[in-house]
Structure formats: structure tokens, C-alpha cells
Amino acid sequence: MPDQQEEVSIGVDDTKLIAFYLPQFHRIVENSEWWGPGFTEWTNVARATPNFVGHNQPRIPRELGYYDLTNPTIIREQVDLAKLYGLHGFCFYHYWFSGRRILERPVELFVESDIDFKFCMCWANENWTRAWDGDTKSILLEQKYAEGDAEAFIDSMIGYFKDQRYIKVGGMPLLVVYRAKAIPDPRRWFAIWRDRVAASGFPGIHISVVDFYDISTPQEVGADSLVEFPPHKFNGPQNHPSEFPSFINADFSGGIVDYRKMIAQSANRPKPSFHMFRGIIPGWDNTARRQNNPTIVINSSPGLYGEWLRFLRFQARQDHPDPDRRLVFVNAWNEWGEGCYLEPDQRWGLSYLEETLRSKFFNRAKEPAGPDEARSWLFNRLIALTKDGEYPETQIHVEALAAIAPPSRIAIGASKLLRRWPSLHSAAAYLYKRLLLARQVSNG
């Protein structure tokens, strides 16, 4: 008898992938004044050094090199790569301080061009501080939320919204807000925005707020949806690795997170009662910005990222019958200082982009029957890839993956407290460092 051939029916996923985009790779007067002459994000990236044996630092770009985003050709090359590998658009970080804009030139070059690529904006409404030096109190550029700022801000965005390339949800321009609860009265601000956007001829505005540590639902601030934003809420003790690396930096006091456990937490998150856009990271390591106290995600790889993205695409198809609402946010396109990027580097080349494209195609004949089957399949793939991958000694089991849950309200509250009181954070970091050293000694 002839061998039975496996049934294959190729489907093409239509989930829209939107990657956050950092416009800091060029010189500005302010950064030269605050951080030294000629500073750009590459300055941080190039000076990073390894914290442990096998630590992939510094990160070195490949095809695009150490680019300058005031060069329009670079932006075209970035878009060419993004389109080739299946991304739908960029979400540009937007820095606006009571009418003062900063790092705006790359976005303006994009808007002024004829580049055929979708985009939206994320208002990065945090104070600029010397946080890279561990000083959270020294404010460089402050968000004042002055009277009239709500109107002035949204009026300044209308031009972007009218661009045919701007991403819409249900015909409404999509605006992401990074720290919604930092706004003194977000409900009032968002109501003003809705009125003024409607008066400009749109059916409304879709306000999506980042799933930060201090928020649980969009209803708390009068928004329309949440954007999941790992590593936020993914870097707690539930995702610490069972085996820590061998540290070579005696001053290390940062945090270590297992990528596989992050994936499990994502897969185990119940479907919320509100509208949420899922999020994914290819990796995370902000050693370049915080040499001694970074957060570092270990055990990440292009293959694991690809499996996570396949799961999120499946989930989007299940949860959102309307294709217009099938969005997944990737953090990020080019956060080199945080070890969080899809752009090609010397270690992985184009592998993360290739996995992004591969995840678009699926076998309809083997489509999981539901979320439980999809989750089980994902966990088995994580285990298989670990056995065949770079760190086969760091095994993990299905039972451990299935037990990982999102952090509790108490854990999130403790995290908020530590962020608010730097002295408590320093004490916790010291204790964590001692724990790491103790584990190293016990492991021989």
C-alpha cells in the first residue's frame, strides 16, 4: 500500500503585527547636554559588557549597521525589511512635553515621505530622568500636564491621524498611551480627545493604554483597550529561572528572567472581559542602559519566539472574529539598548525576522480545537526546542509551565511600591543579589 500522505491545507494568518519603534538613533542637542557630546542610543549599546559567562553583550547590528535615523534612506531600508518579513506597521514613540517635542525628526521624515507602510503613535508620557544612572529623582524633562495640554496634545496629533497610512481600528485612529495613570485625570483627558477627534471628522478615536504595573483594565481610565507590553508584569519571581548563570560582574544586582516561563505566563493568561491586544518580545536585556542592575531574559531564541508568536496569532483568530481588531504588538523593532529588537544582529542574523514571517502560515488541517489544545501544543514545542537548542541542560517540564500564572494584585502592588521608593528597591536588589550568589555557591 502506498504511504498515507499527511493532509496539508495552508492558511495565511491575517493578524496585523505592529512593532514599537524607538527614534533615538540620532544626535540631538538635549542628549549631548545630558549624556555627553554626540550621544545617541548607540553610545549605550557599544559600551555594554558581559555580566555572566556566555552573556551576549555588546549587541552588534548587521545589515543596517550603526545607523543615523536622520538619513531617510535608512528608514526606507527598515521598512523594506519589515514589509518583507510580514510586519503591518510601526508604532512610533512620540515625545511631547506641553508642546515641546523631542526625537521627532525620524518620524517627520517618515511622514513627509511616500513610504508605503502603516504606522501609529504611542505617547511616551513619562518624565525623562537620569534613570540610566540609577537616579530616578533627577528629572531632565518633566511632564507637567498643564491646563490646556489635553487639547493642545490631541490637536497636534490630528495631522498624523489624517495620513492615509495611519492605523485605524473600526475607522478610528489608534493612539497608544504608555502611562495612562500618570495623567492626573485620564478620563477627562480622554473625553476631550474623543470630542476633538470627532470634531475633526473621524468616527472617534481608539485609545489603547499600555498594560503597565498600575493598571488592570482599560475601564479604569476610560480607554478602549489594553496593549500587553512584556516584560512589564512578566519579570516577577514566578518567571525566575531554576538555574542561574555564572556571574562575572561582582557588582551585578539586576534581575534574571527565563524566556520560556514568560511564554508560559502569556499562554496561561485567561481571556479578559475587556479588549486587549496581546504583546510579545523577541528578548530583553537592558545591560546597555543599566550595566550593574539590568533585567536580563535568558534562554530566549528565534525558535522560541516563533512558537510564541504562532500561539498569539492563533489566539487572535479565536478571540477576534473581526480581522480589523486582530493586532499583536511586538516590543520592539529597534530597542537595541534594551536587547529587544527584530533588526538583524551579528549573533542571530535575520532569524527573528524569518520566524516572524514563518508564523504567518499555518496548517488548517492541524489547527488546534481550542485554546487548551493550542497551549498544550505550545508547551510541548518549548520543551522540544530546549532539548535541541543552545541550553539543553536547562530543562523544563510541562507541569512547571502550566503552573505559571500572571502576577497577583499583591505582587503588582509590591512592584509599584518598590518603583516609588528607590531605597526599598535598592534593599530588595541587594537581597536578590545575595540570593543569586548563594545559589551559585550551592550549585558548585
C-alpha positions as semicolon CSV with decimal commas, in nm:
position;residue;x (nm);y (nm);z (nm)
1;M;0,000;0,000;0,000
2;P;0,124;0,349;-0,073
3;D;0,218;0,560;0,228
4;Q;-0,060;0,781;0,351
5;Q;0,026;1,142;0,290
6;E;-0,034;1,394;0,564
7;E;-0,317;1,631;0,485
8;V;-0,193;1,987;0,438
9;S;-0,407;2,293;0,384
10;I;-0,203;2,608;0,416
11;G;-0,372;2,904;0,579
12;V;-0,240;3,259;0,585
13;D;-0,291;3,441;0,912
14;D;-0,417;3,799;0,876
15;T;-0,327;3,921;1,225
16;K;-0,157;4,260;1,197
17;L;0,183;4,279;1,364
18;I;0,276;4,626;1,488
19;A;0,629;4,685;1,620
20;F;0,718;4,961;1,864
21;Y;0,985;5,189;1,715
22;L;1,243;5,395;1,906
23;P;1,350;5,716;1,723
24;Q;1,658;5,786;1,940
25;F;1,931;5,680;1,697
26;H;2,042;6,031;1,602
27;R;2,202;6,327;1,770
28;I;2,001;6,596;1,944
29;V;2,117;6,893;2,148
30;E;1,945;6,774;2,466
31;N;2,112;6,432;2,472
32;S;2,452;6,586;2,406
33;E;2,396;6,819;2,701
34;W;2,267;6,549;2,937
35;W;2,480;6,249;2,841
36;G;2,783;6,390;2,662
37;P;2,870;6,530;2,317
38;G;2,732;6,328;2,026
39;F;2,532;6,087;2,241
40;T;2,284;5,856;2,067
41;E;2,134;5,523;2,172
42;W;2,431;5,355;2,002
43;T;2,657;5,508;2,269
44;N;2,489;5,292;2,531
45;V;2,480;4,985;2,308
46;A;2,851;4,988;2,223
47;R;2,981;5,020;2,579
48;A;2,789;4,728;2,735
49;T;2,999;4,442;2,875
50;P;2,902;4,085;2,976
51;N;2,763;4,027;3,326
52;F;2,797;3,647;3,320
53;V;2,962;3,367;3,126
54;G;2,805;3,345;2,780
55;H;2,627;3,681;2,813
56;N;2,559;3,822;2,465
57;Q;2,696;4,174;2,513
58;P;2,758;4,408;2,345
59;R;2,492;4,370;2,078
60;I;2,629;4,441;1,729
61;P;2,400;4,526;1,434
62;R;2,445;4,358;1,098
63;E;2,271;4,463;0,772
64;L;2,163;4,809;0,884
65;G;2,477;4,892;1,082
66;Y;2,505;5,172;1,339
67;Y;2,257;5,386;1,152
68;D;2,155;5,750;1,183
69;L;1,778;5,799;1,164
70;T;1,813;6,145;1,012
71;N;1,911;5,960;0,694
72;P;1,585;5,894;0,502
73;T;1,747;5,602;0,320
74;I;1,782;5,414;0,650
75;I;1,411;5,446;0,725
76;R;1,329;5,308;0,380
77;E;1,563;5,015;0,437
78;Q;1,399;4,944;0,773
79;V;1,054;4,947;0,616
80;D;1,170;4,724;0,331
81;L;1,286;4,466;0,585
82;A;0,972;4,497;0,796
83;K;0,741;4,452;0,497
84;L;0,944;4,166;0,353
85;Y;0,908;3,970;0,676
86;G;0,540;4,033;0,735
87;L;0,504;4,330;0,968
88;H;0,198;4,550;0,926
89;G;0,332;4,874;1,070
90;F;0,539;5,065;1,323
91;C;0,416;5,227;1,643
92;F;0,644;5,528;1,680
93;Y;0,723;5,654;2,029
94;H;0,608;6,017;2,049
95;Y;0,769;6,255;2,298
96;W;0,555;6,560;2,376
97;F;0,600;6,783;2,683
98;S;0,344;7,066;2,699
99;G;0,406;7,148;2,336
100;R;0,777;7,071;2,337
101;R;0,869;6,780;2,111
102;I;1,188;6,579;2,115
103;L;1,328;6,300;1,894
104;E;1,065;6,394;1,637
105;R;1,285;6,417;1,327
106;P;1,279;6,048;1,217
107;V;0,900;6,034;1,240
108;E;0,868;6,358;1,045
109;L;1,094;6,219;0,773
110;F;0,870;5,913;0,752
111;V;0,550;6,119;0,739
112;E;0,692;6,353;0,473
113;S;0,797;6,058;0,257
114;D;0,598;5,839;0,020
115;I;0,698;5,522;0,208
116;D;0,411;5,275;0,180
117;F;0,383;5,139;0,534
118;K;0,129;5,167;0,812
119;F;0,204;5,348;1,136
120;C;0,052;5,472;1,460
121;M;0,180;5,665;1,759
122;C;0,248;5,586;2,125
123;W;0,266;5,886;2,355
124;A;0,563;5,804;2,579
125;N;0,438;6,029;2,856
126;E;0,697;5,960;3,124
127;N;0,934;6,216;3,270
128;W;1,284;6,193;3,128
129;T;1,520;6,125;3,419
130;R;1,871;6,002;3,482
131;A;1,725;5,656;3,533
132;W;2,002;5,500;3,324
133;D;2,237;5,603;3,607
134;G;2,001;5,465;3,871
135;D;1,888;5,816;3,971
136;T;1,508;5,827;3,944
137;K;1,475;6,166;4,112
138;S;1,684;6,384;3,879
139;I;1,432;6,497;3,618
140;L;1,569;6,610;3,284
141;L;1,239;6,679;3,109
142;E;0,913;6,688;3,301
143;Q;0,556;6,606;3,203
144;K;0,357;6,890;3,361
145;Y;0,004;6,812;3,235
146;A;-0,073;7,182;3,242
147;E;-0,413;7,339;3,182
148;G;-0,490;7,319;2,811
149;D;-0,240;7,040;2,746
150;A;-0,514;6,784;2,676
151;E;-0,649;6,999;2,393
152;A;-0,306;7,101;2,264
153;F;-0,177;6,746;2,257
154;I;-0,465;6,592;2,064
155;D;-0,481;6,887;1,823
156;S;-0,115;6,823;1,742
157;M;-0,199;6,461;1,654
158;I;-0,478;6,529;1,404
159;G;-0,235;6,572;1,116
160;Y;-0,096;6,224;1,176
161;F;-0,446;6,078;1,202
162;K;-0,537;6,220;0,861
163;D;-0,246;6,040;0,695
164;Q;-0,383;5,755;0,482
165;R;-0,115;5,527;0,627
166;Y;-0,225;5,582;0,986
167;I;-0,355;5,265;1,153
168;K;-0,728;5,269;1,226
169;V;-0,947;5,036;1,434
170;G;-1,305;5,043;1,312
171;G;-1,223;5,356;1,113
172;M;-1,091;5,529;1,426
173;P;-0,725;5,630;1,459
174;L;-0,538;5,414;1,710
175;L;-0,346;5,607;1,976
176;V;-0,143;5,423;2,240
177;V;-0,065;5,586;2,576
178;Y;0,229;5,447;2,772
179;R;0,148;5,564;3,128
180;A;-0,225;5,640;3,140
181;K;-0,236;5,675;3,517
182;A;0,045;5,929;3,515
183;I;-0,210;6,170;3,366
184;P;-0,380;6,349;3,660
185;D;-0,733;6,289;3,529
186;P;-0,712;6,047;3,235
187;R;-1,089;6,013;3,197
188;R;-1,124;6,388;3,144
189;W;-0,829;6,397;2,906
190;F;-0,961;6,107;2,700
191;A;-1,310;6,261;2,685
192;I;-1,157;6,582;2,550
193;W;-0,964;6,382;2,293
194;R;-1,276;6,199;2,177
195;D;-1,468;6,525;2,129
196;R;-1,190;6,697;1,936
197;V;-1,113;6,399;1,714
198;A;-1,484;6,361;1,632
199;A;-1,499;6,732;1,551
200;S;-1,216;6,674;1,302
201;G;-1,432;6,435;1,100
202;F;-1,339;6,096;1,240
203;P;-1,595;5,849;1,380
204;G;-1,396;5,859;1,703
205;I;-1,058;5,760;1,843
206;H;-0,946;5,420;1,971
207;I;-0,739;5,483;2,285
208;S;-0,527;5,188;2,389
209;V;-0,322;5,207;2,709
210;V;-0,015;5,003;2,792
211;D;-0,069;4,725;3,046
212;F;0,159;4,894;3,298
213;Y;0,209;4,786;3,659
214;D;-0,052;5,026;3,794
215;I;-0,344;4,932;3,568
216;S;-0,558;4,621;3,522
217;T;-0,839;4,722;3,284
218;P;-0,892;4,999;3,028
219;Q;-1,216;5,094;3,202
220;E;-1,015;5,230;3,497
221;V;-0,907;5,526;3,284
222;G;-1,184;5,543;3,026
223;A;-0,979;5,384;2,747
224;D;-1,089;5,133;2,483
225;S;-0,826;4,861;2,519
226;L;-0,502;4,749;2,680
227;V;-0,178;4,677;2,498
228;E;0,016;4,397;2,662
229;F;0,375;4,509;2,700
230;P;0,624;4,245;2,814
231;P;0,843;4,249;3,012
232;H;0,600;4,458;3,223
233;K;0,426;4,214;3,461
234;F;0,639;3,930;3,323
235;N;0,959;3,988;3,523
236;G;0,844;3,875;3,868
237;P;0,965;3,578;4,076
238;Q;0,721;3,344;3,902
239;N;0,949;3,363;3,598
240;H;1,291;3,344;3,763
241;P;1,499;3,057;3,623
242;S;1,564;2,740;3,818
243;E;1,933;2,768;3,725
244;F;2,119;3,098;3,722
245;P;2,418;3,181;3,502
246;S;2,773;3,213;3,635
247;F;2,820;3,582;3,708
248;I;3,148;3,759;3,634
249;N;3,035;4,108;3,738
250;A;3,079;4,133;4,115
251;D;2,855;4,441;4,123
252;F;2,560;4,277;3,950
253;S;2,230;4,342;4,130
254;G;1,986;4,304;3,844
255;G;1,713;4,052;3,770
256;I;1,718;3,732;3,566
257;V;1,406;3,601;3,391
258;D;1,351;3,278;3,195
259;Y;1,204;3,343;2,849
260;R;1,025;3,007;2,843
261;K;0,841;3,092;3,164
262;M;0,739;3,427;3,018
263;I;0,588;3,243;2,723
264;A;0,403;3,011;2,961
265;Q;0,264;3,306;3,159
266;S;0,142;3,460;2,834
267;A;-0,023;3,136;2,723
268;N;-0,186;3,084;3,065
269;R;-0,339;3,432;3,077
270;P;-0,718;3,395;3,069
271;K;-0,913;3,577;2,804
272;P;-1,011;3,909;2,967
273;S;-1,359;4,058;2,968
274;F;-1,221;4,371;2,801
275;H;-1,045;4,434;2,470
276;M;-0,673;4,357;2,490
277;F;-0,408;4,347;2,219
278;R;-0,152;4,079;2,302
279;G;0,218;4,159;2,312
280;I;0,544;3,973;2,256
281;I;0,917;4,037;2,289
282;P;1,200;3,865;2,099
283;G;1,413;3,905;2,412
284;W;1,512;4,160;2,675
285;D;1,843;4,275;2,819
286;N;1,892;4,639;2,916
287;T;2,253;4,595;3,027
288;A;2,346;4,870;2,781
289;R;2,143;5,117;2,986
290;R;2,199;4,968;3,333
291;Q;2,526;4,775;3,340
292;N;2,505;4,659;3,702
293;N;2,131;4,638;3,764
294;P;1,960;4,537;3,440
295;T;1,676;4,295;3,380
296;I;1,804;4,013;3,161
297;V;1,591;3,749;2,991
298;I;1,782;3,425;2,938
299;N;1,701;3,111;2,735
300;S;1,549;3,314;2,451
301;S;1,595;3,214;2,088
302;P;1,436;3,279;1,748
303;G;1,268;2,938;1,757
304;L;1,101;3,001;2,092
305;Y;0,994;3,347;1,979
306;G;0,839;3,194;1,667
307;E;0,637;2,942;1,868
308;W;0,510;3,217;2,100
309;L;0,407;3,430;1,804
310;R;0,224;3,137;1,640
311;F;0,026;3,092;1,960
312;L;-0,065;3,462;1,979
313;R;-0,173;3,460;1,615
314;F;-0,396;3,158;1,681
315;Q;-0,539;3,331;1,986
316;A;-0,611;3,646;1,785
317;R;-0,800;3,439;1,526
318;Q;-1,001;3,277;1,805
319;D;-1,075;3,590;2,008
320;H;-1,140;3,850;1,737
321;P;-1,381;3,750;1,458
322;D;-1,334;4,099;1,315
323;P;-0,995;4,097;1,133
324;D;-0,974;4,473;1,186
325;R;-0,917;4,407;1,556
326;R;-0,659;4,133;1,518
327;L;-0,349;4,320;1,629
328;V;-0,040;4,188;1,806
329;F;0,224;4,433;1,929
330;V;0,592;4,342;1,910
331;N;0,823;4,507;2,161
332;A;1,022;4,611;1,964
333;W;1,162;4,681;1,620
334;N;1,482;4,853;1,735
335;E;1,522;4,880;2,113
336;W;1,891;4,795;2,094
337;G;1,969;4,948;2,434
338;E;1,720;4,706;2,589
339;G;1,823;4,399;2,388
340;C;1,477;4,397;2,240
341;Y;1,472;4,415;1,860
342;L;1,381;4,234;1,540
343;E;1,650;4,402;1,333
344;P;1,935;4,170;1,229
345;D;2,241;4,143;1,453
346;Q;2,573;3,960;1,440
347;R;2,457;3,669;1,654
348;W;2,117;3,579;1,511
349;G;2,125;3,748;1,171
350;L;1,777;3,757;1,017
351;S;1,646;3,468;1,228
352;Y;1,391;3,667;1,430
353;L;1,251;3,825;1,115
354;E;1,240;3,486;0,944
355;E;1,042;3,341;1,236
356;T;0,808;3,639;1,217
357;L;0,729;3,555;0,857
358;R;0,702;3,178;0,914
359;S;0,448;3,232;1,189
360;K;0,209;3,380;0,932
361;F;0,142;3,039;0,775
362;F;-0,040;2,750;0,941
363;N;-0,184;2,411;0,852
364;R;-0,564;2,432;0,866
365;A;-0,582;2,054;0,891
366;K;-0,390;2,067;1,220
367;E;-0,545;2,382;1,366
368;P;-0,594;2,329;1,743
369;A;-0,953;2,272;1,851
370;G;-0,930;2,546;2,111
371;P;-0,701;2,734;2,350
372;D;-0,629;2,434;2,574
373;E;-0,503;2,224;2,285
374;A;-0,304;2,519;2,147
375;R;-0,145;2,575;2,488
376;S;-0,054;2,208;2,527
377;W;0,100;2,205;2,180
378;L;0,298;2,520;2,261
379;F;0,438;2,378;2,585
380;N;0,549;2,059;2,412
381;R;0,725;2,267;2,147
382;L;0,904;2,472;2,416
383;I;1,033;2,153;2,575
384;A;1,141;2,006;2,240
385;L;1,323;2,323;2,139
386;T;1,501;2,334;2,475
387;K;1,628;1,978;2,431
388;D;1,753;2,052;2,080
389;G;1,866;2,406;2,148
390;E;2,155;2,602;2,289
391;Y;2,094;2,518;2,656
392;P;1,984;2,151;2,668
393;E;2,092;2,128;3,033
394;T;1,829;2,380;3,145
395;Q;1,530;2,150;3,110
396;I;1,176;2,249;3,197
397;H;0,861;2,038;3,232
398;V;0,502;2,075;3,118
399;E;0,376;2,079;3,477
400;A;0,601;2,373;3,561
401;L;0,490;2,567;3,255
402;A;0,121;2,503;3,321
403;A;0,154;2,631;3,679
404;I;0,290;2,975;3,585
405;A;0,024;3,242;3,625
406;P;0,016;3,619;3,582
407;P;0,130;3,808;3,894
408;S;-0,125;3,867;4,167
409;R;-0,253;4,211;4,263
410;I;-0,038;4,188;4,577
411;A;0,275;4,120;4,371
412;I;0,194;4,406;4,134
413;G;0,133;4,634;4,432
414;A;0,470;4,541;4,582
415;S;0,637;4,616;4,249
416;K;0,470;4,959;4,238
417;L;0,591;5,029;4,593
418;L;0,949;4,939;4,505
419;R;0,938;5,164;4,199
420;R;0,804;5,454;4,407
421;W;1,063;5,420;4,686
422;P;1,416;5,380;4,544
423;S;1,565;5,298;4,887
424;L;1,333;4,997;4,920
425;H;1,418;4,897;4,565
426;S;1,791;4,914;4,647
427;A;1,741;4,698;4,956
428;A;1,542;4,443;4,758
429;A;1,807;4,444;4,486
430;Y;2,079;4,381;4,747
431;L;1,889;4,086;4,894
432;Y;1,827;3,949;4,546
433;K;2,198;3,972;4,468
434;R;2,283;3,780;4,786
435;L;2,031;3,514;4,683
436;L;2,196;3,482;4,342
437;L;2,539;3,442;4,499
438;A;2,407;3,184;4,746
439;R;2,254;2,982;4,463
440;Q;2,580;2,994;4,271
441;V;2,770;2,860;4,573
442;S;2,515;2,583;4,634
443;N;2,530;2,482;4,267
444;G;2,903;2,442;4,298
